[in-house]
């Protein structure tokens, strides 16, 4: 699959998928492929779809987001405007029909697991189905309209269409992932597509772009000079989204065609859009027509026609003026009432009708009479034909609550920005409400909104803004995905690859180590396993943690130190043993192996590994020298880093250890010692074996499950197609589609794929201990003990028996913590386990010397021992996967199981145990069993997947790339002492009131004197330093290797204050190379600001820190790398409010880091 390029696509579709109304627009981008056109064109033709099905020429910018289903077949009957019209036509039969609306609101309660959508119940699935059917229908109809508009351009290729969808600001990453999954099911995009083919952005952000590009220029009200601040209020159907921005001047990436912006306050979207006006109108009609609550519940859906009248005629034009108020006092003035004709009241199969409040009902005066249909099917006539509701009552009971909530959002947004707002843009369908506009303008001076700009086309704001967003990517210059760095650079005098004749590849694992050597001067470079190790004659006699047979290619990762070991020191030492000799030693001393405990003692771990690696490497070099007759100064190395318990923070940690171990010297080039994480080496192996040129996916996602004797490690990897700039330009010149790359004869030479770890977990699980415990529990439960004629102790149970020649009590034979039952049971598994006949009994010798035996059926052994243990493993796996959200990816291609929890010499038994584990895993991550693979090579070299990956990397160092940032990021923080308020209140707290409240919120600041702040000297340092008001604190510099920035960890920058404060933390960015940055100050125009966080820093009775004897309050800014985005999170431990995260498009690239 070719790497992604925006320039390979011919059109962009924008879909505004709204709660109540939706719409689409599109544009053709072929003329923007010319470089000069991209730099100069300021406008493109935006085409809105307005001729929707069955509208008889009526132009609609948006259509209702509704579907009608046949309730018997559950198939889509009608959608959009056609469905809305059909359902509200009382002459149409609605039998066996189901009307579905507002289904977008329910998506937030839906969760995914892998590719599976999780639903609370069967009925709840309809909102997902409706979303899928509606998006599919609206896309296919838009495509037909595009074909009509593209007659001169020729046929449109669906695979060359990009998409931008808008969603509410409060949608989480999970909500967006669900929507993307639904779009795949609906056929907009495919699983094979690169994620950049579809962007999902905030509605408020899309509306912002519309205001900057369209509305401001049309109204002439505002120019977006650097420093100007403006508020966007997008009042739509289901939500009101707000954001405050500051213009940062022309955007150089877009050739100064548009302005950049910094978001000053976060979106405070709430559910108070126009759909809630409709709900309140419905509640009012229910209150008027029906007496009791039971009737109101029963007949809550009968007002379709009346609500349609309200939505179509009254709501869009509703206002309440001084004249309306005066008219309310005039009993004879009927013009101030709104009449709802009862022929629109859809009451069918009505058991009884009690008109509760006669003041609302009037006699027939429109001609004809209303007819109510009863169960008895008797037509009865009533001299009542319309409901009269005063405008004042509609104002108070229908509009005011929603409008008040909207105004409160605007007020609080402006207050929190603490800056002068020059312009407020009021957009969205609800934003067109005359009553909302009037109420907001009445508050203009009080709220300090600046000039208020409304727009008759405001309902298309998000749609058009999203389209502009999609176009911006093609206006940017094409970027290379990769900066290639040659391994054999002739200009690099410190390293000449051709000077080295042997590659030594070493895998230093958690339990075992292994190595190969490769002759670099031969035509066929085949790695050769090292299969002889000191002390390996003891291999069969060593009590391995999981009692499995260890092949001859492995050596234990273990050291033995004679005597008492208090402080490890680098050096051989007289009593030092390693590998097999370490575990076989009977001397007085300590055996040291990698462990979770050792990971906490970083210095001790480094000393242990330096000692072990010195012994291991010296032996390997002597062995290779004896086989090749080549001196070790002509060797280069590739070594793994075991990181199951995060032993390393960077490659530099391991490089220092290797220098201490004598593998290389301080003066050697980093290219002489290549380093790679074990899981990454393994991922390289799987990438080359299963994906690479074999796949037609832009991206593959796979999981690796490593089973060790005392823990489980799960890593998630993503393999993505990338390309150089030259390759992208070549594709564009040929005008090839994004899928044509697979047809190249030389694709293997030209293909680049970046393989990286995106997430990982390690959790403790002692499989053998649990297996033996479950065995012991089962065989001893409810067993009766007696003596037979031979004076043997006999234990009887309905499913199994026990016999012992020596002991009188069951407890003397069975104790899972003792070695006897463990050794006997594991020896049985290793040598005699047979799953062929589940009905037969097998005899297990618990203690051969004392004649303890258990006879048990294979079926019981499977059901009550093995399956229970694997279920325990799966339970822990599910728990940690859920906590880390580790399977939120939409498509997991494969899961690779590595390591062995317990092993039998019978291949069939091993396969059967694997199937038990695979079945448990399928229930956790929703992956078909055939996608779960037990990694095997052959009986001699099983489990060498890591070592094979290391050898591949060592031989092809330019094929392995690591992700780096294209930009540098920094943080500016400034803090002020706040006023406090009760949550939701407008006035500050009174003296003494705070102690009575569980929650308060910070507002404003009391004065303009900043509160002093401090920060870490650097990301790893414990030393803190004072921050001045204009300091920029670096968090990630351009070119930073992001390999260690997994989703779980990221980069964390901590800050400290001595008192409670309201912090404004602003993210700055620059594309300038780090060595060319003149200073890290906000006055440096090389930087531009892109986002501002507002963070409450509060005191706590229990959580305050002490630094240098003084109490400190702390907060942090954390940066994560998430595919092509940098994601920022702000956090203060004692804050009552969660600060929304911020995403910024970085378009990361990859490079070779040696």
C-alpha positions, 0 to 999 in steps of 0.5 A, a space after each residue: 500500500 502506498 503512503 498517504 498523500 492528500 494530493 492523490 485525492 480529487 474531491 472533498 465531501 463535508 458532512 455536518 451530521 447533526 442531531 436534528 438536521 444534517 447536510 453536505 457540501 463538496 468541492 473538486 480539488 483537481 485544479 489545486 494539484 498545481 503548486 502555483 494554484 495552491 499558493 495563489 487561489 483564495 477561493 474554490 467552488 463550494 457546492 451544497 446539496 440542496 435537491 434532496 429526494 422527493 422534495 419536488 424542487 424544494 431547495 433544502 440546505 439541510 434535511 432532518 436527521 431521521 429514519 423510518 424503519 419497517 418494524 417487521 423487517 427492520 429495514 430502512 423505509 425512508 430517510 431525511 426530509 422524505 421520512 419527516 414528510 411521510 411521518 407527519 402526513 396523517 393520511 399515510 399509514 404508519 402501521 408496522 413503521 418505526 420513526 427514529 430521530 435524535 439517534 446521534 445523541 445516543 451514540 455517546 452511550 455506545 462503546 466499542 471493543 475492537 471492531 465490535 460495537 458494544 450495546 446495552 441491549 438489543 433495542 439500543 442497537 437501533 441508534 447505531 443502525 440508524 446512524 449507519 443507514 443515514 450516513 450511507 444514504 446521505 453519502 450515496 445521494 451526495 455522490 450521485 449529485 457530484 456525478 451530475 456536477 462532474 459531467 465535464 470532469 469525467 467519472 468520479 472515483 470513489 476511492 479518491 474522495 476525502 471526508 471531513 465530519 463534524 461532531 460536538 466538542 464534548 465528544 470523546 476519542 471513543 465517540 469519534 472512533 465509534 463514528 469512524 467505525 460506523 463510517 467504515 460499515 456505511 461504506 464511506 471509507 474502508 478498513 484499508 484506508 489511511 486515517 487521514 482520508 477522513 478527519 473528524 473535527 469539532 463543530 465549533 472549530 469548523 464554525 470558527 474557520 467559516 467565520 474567518 473565511 466567509 462571514 467576517 469578510 462578507 460582513 466587513 465587521 472584523 479583520 483578523 489582525 494578530 492579537 484580535 480576540 473573538 467568540 464563536 457561539 454555535 447554537 445548533 440542534 442538540 448542543 451549544 458549542 463555544 470557544 474563544 480565539 485569538 488571531 495569531 496572524 497569517 499562517 505560513 504553512 498555508 502560504 499566508 492565505 489564512 490566519 492562524 489562531 489560538 484557542 483561549 478558552 475551551 469548548 463548554 458545549 452543553 445540551 441546550 440546543 433547539 431540540 430542547 426547545 422542541 421538547 419543552 413545547 411537547 411538554 407544554 402540549 402534554 400538560 395542556 391536553 392530558 390531565 394525569 401523568 399516566 396519560 402524558 406518558 401513554 400519549 407522548 408521541 401524538 403531537 407530531 403534526 402540532 410540533 411540525 407546525 411549531 418547528 416549521 412556522 413558529 420556532 424559526 420566527 418566534 420573538 417577544 417584543 415590548 409590543 407583545 408584552 403590552 398585547 398580553 394585557 389586552 384581553 381583546 387582542 387575539 393577535 398575540 396568541 398562537 393557534 394549533 389546529 387539532 387536525 394536526 393532533 395525531 391521536 389514534 387508538 385513543 381510549 379516552 380524551 380529557 381536555 384538562 384546561 378549557 382556557 386553551 381550547 376554542 370552538 371551530 372557526 376555521 371551517 370543519 370540525 376536528 375528529 377523534 378516533 376511538 378504540 371502538 372506531 366510532 367517529 365522534 365530533 367535538 366542537 373544539 378545533 384549536 389550542 390557543 397558547 399565548 406568546 408569553 406562555 410559550 416564551 416562559 415555558 418553552 424558550 426562556 430556560 434554553 435561551 437562559 442556559 445559552 446566555 449563561 454559557 456565553 457570559 461565562 465563556 467571556 468571563 473566563 477568557 479575561 480578555 476584551 472580545 472584539 466580535 461574537 459570532 452567533 451561528 447554527 440553526 438555533 443561532 438564527 432564532 430572533 428571540 435568542 439574538 434579541 436577548 443576546 444583544 440586550 446583554 451586549 454591554 453587560 457581557 462585553 461581547 463586542 460586536 455581535 454578528 449573526 448570519 442567515 446562513 449560519 446553519 451551514 457554518 460547520 459544514 462549510 468550515 469543515 470543507 475549508 479545513 479539508 482543503 487546507 491540507 492540499 494547500 500545504 506543501 507536500 511533505 516527506 514522511 521520512 528523513 532517510 539517514 544513511 547507515 554507511 555515510 561516506 562523510 561520517 569519519 567516525 564510522 565506516 560500515 565496510 570496516 566491520 566483518 561480523 554482526 553480533 545480534 544479542 537478545 537479552 531477555 527477561 528469562 533467557 538470552 540468545 545470540 547469533 553472528 552473521 558474516 557481513 562479507 559473504 554474499 548470503 548473509 545468514 545469521 548463525 545461532 550460538 548453540 553452546 553455552 558455559 554450563 549447558 550440560 546442567 540444562 536438564 537438571 535446573 528447576 526452571 520457573 515454568 518447568 519447560 525444556 529449554 532449547 540449546 540456543 538459550 542461556 539464562 539471564 542470571 548472575 550468581 554472586 558469592 557471599 552476601 550481596 548488599 551493593 552491586 558493583 561493576 566488575 567480574 568478582 571472584 565468586 561471579 557466575 552467570 547463565 547456567 552456572 549461576 542457576 546450578 551453583 550450590 555455593 553460598 550466595 545470591 542469584 540475581 535475575 530481572 524482576 519487577 523489584 529490580 526495576 525499582 532499583 534502577 542503579 542496581 539493575 544497571 550494575 546487574 546488567 553491566 555485569 551480566 552483559 560483560 560475561 555474555 558478550 565476552 563469551 560470545 566474542 570468544 566463541 565467534 572468534 574461534 569460529 571465524 578467526 576474525 578479531 573482535 574490533 571488526 565486530 559491530 553489534 545489535 542488542 535488545 533492551 528488555 523493558 517489560 518493567 520499564 527498565 529503560 527510559 531511553 537508548 542512552 541508558 542501555 548505551 551507558 551499560 554497554 560501555 560499562 560492560 565493555 561491548 563498545 568504548 566511549 569513543 565508538 560511533 553509536 552505529 557500532 552498537 544498534 539498540 532496540 526494544 525487545 517488543 520492537 524487534 519482535 514487531 519487526 519480525 512479524 511486520 516482515 513475515 506477515 505484512 510489508 509487501 504482503 498487505 494492501 492496508 495503509 496501516 496494520 495493527 497487531 498485538 503481541 502477548 508475551 507470557 513469562 514465569 511471573 508476568 504477562 506483557 501485552 504490546 500494541 504495534 502499528 505498522 504504517 506505509 510511508 514514502 519519501 517526497 520524491 516518491 509522492 511527487 512521482 505518484 502525482 505526476 503519474 496521476 495514480 490512485 492511492 492503491 496503485 503502488 501494489 502493482 509495481 514490480 519493484 515495490 519491495 525495494 521502494 516500500 517503507 513501513 514504520 513499525 512502532 509501539 503505541 501502547 503496552 501493559 505489564 501485569 503480574 501473573 504467576 501462571 504455574 502457581 495458579 495452575 498448581 493451586 487450582 489442581 490442589 484445590 480440585 483434588 482435595 475438595 470433598 474427598 473422603 479418606 480411608 485405609 485399604 487392606 494394604 494399609 494404604 491411605 485412600 482418598 475417594 471422590 466422585 470424579 477422581 481417587 487418591 492413593 498414598 503408601 506413606 502418609 495418613 492424612 491428605 494434608 501431608 501429601 497435598 500442599 500447593 506451596 510445597 515442592 512435592 505436588 508442584 514437581 509431580 504435577 508439572 512433571 506429568 504435564 511435561 512428559 505424560 499429558 494427553 488430551 486425546 481421550 477425555 473420558 479416560 483416567 490418567 495417573 499423576 505421581 505427586 511424590 514418587 518416593 512416598 508413593 503418592 498418586 492421584 487418578 483423574 479424568 482428562 475431562 476434569 483436568 481440562 475443565 477444573 484446572 486448566 480452563 479455570 487457570 486460563 480464565 483467571 489469566 483472561 480476567 486479569 488481562 481483561 481488567 488491564 486492557 479495559 483500564 488502559 483502553 488498549 484495544 480501542 483500535 478498530 481493526 486488530 489484524 493479529 494477536 501473536 502469543 509468545 513465551 510459554 506459561 507451561 509446556 508439554 513434550 506432547 505437541 498435541 497437548 501444547 496445541 490444545 492448551 493454546 486453543 484454550 487461551 486463544 478462546 479466552 482472548 477472543 472474548 476479550 478483544 473480539 478477534 477471530 481465533 484464526 487471527 490469533 497465532 502461536 509463534 512457532 518456528 521448529 522444535 530446535 529454534 522455537 521462540 526466536 522471533 525476537 532474535 530474528 527481528 534483531 538480526 534483521 534490524 542489524 543487517 538492514 538498519 535503514 529499514 527501521 525508522 523511528 517517529 520524530 516530531 516535526 515541531 518544537 512545543 513549549 509552555 507558557 504559564 502565568 497564574 493569578 489569585 482567583 475569586 471563588 464561587 459556588 458551582 453555577 452561581 454568579 456571585 463570589 462566595 461570602 466569608 466563611 461560606 467555602 467550608 460549607 461547600 463540597 465544590 466551588 469553582 474559580 472565576 476571574 482573578 482578584 488582581 493582576 499580580 501574578 502568583 510565582 510559579 516553579 517547574 522542574 529543571 528538565 523532564 527528568 530532574 527533581 531540581 526545581 527553578 523559578 519561572 519568569 512571566 515571559 519564559 517558555 518551558 520546552 516540553 518536546 523539541 523538533 526531532 524528538 524520538 517519540 519511540 518511548 512516548 507511548 499513549 500511557 506515558 507521554 512527556 510530563 512537565 510539572 509545575 508548582 505554586 505556593 498558594 491556590 491560583 488560576 493558571 493560564 497555560 499556553 502551548 506554543 509551537 515552532 517549525 524552526 530547527 532547535 539549534 536555530 531557536 534564538 531564545 525560549 521566550 514568548 517575545 520570540 516571534 519564531 513561536 506562535 501560540 496555539 492553545 490555552 488551558 485554564 487550570 485550577 490549582 487548589 490546596 488539599 488537606 492530604 495531597 500537598 507536596 513539600 519541597 525544601 521544607 515548604 508546601 507546594 501545590 502542583 499541576 502538570 501539562 502532559 504531551 502524548 503522541 497519538 498517530 499524527 496528532 500531539 495531544 495535550 492534557 492539563 491536570 491538577 490533582 485537587 481540581 474539581 473540574 476536568 480540563 478538556 484535552 487539546 489536539 494539534 496536527 503535527 504530521 509526524 515523520 520518521 527517520 533513522 536513529 542509530 
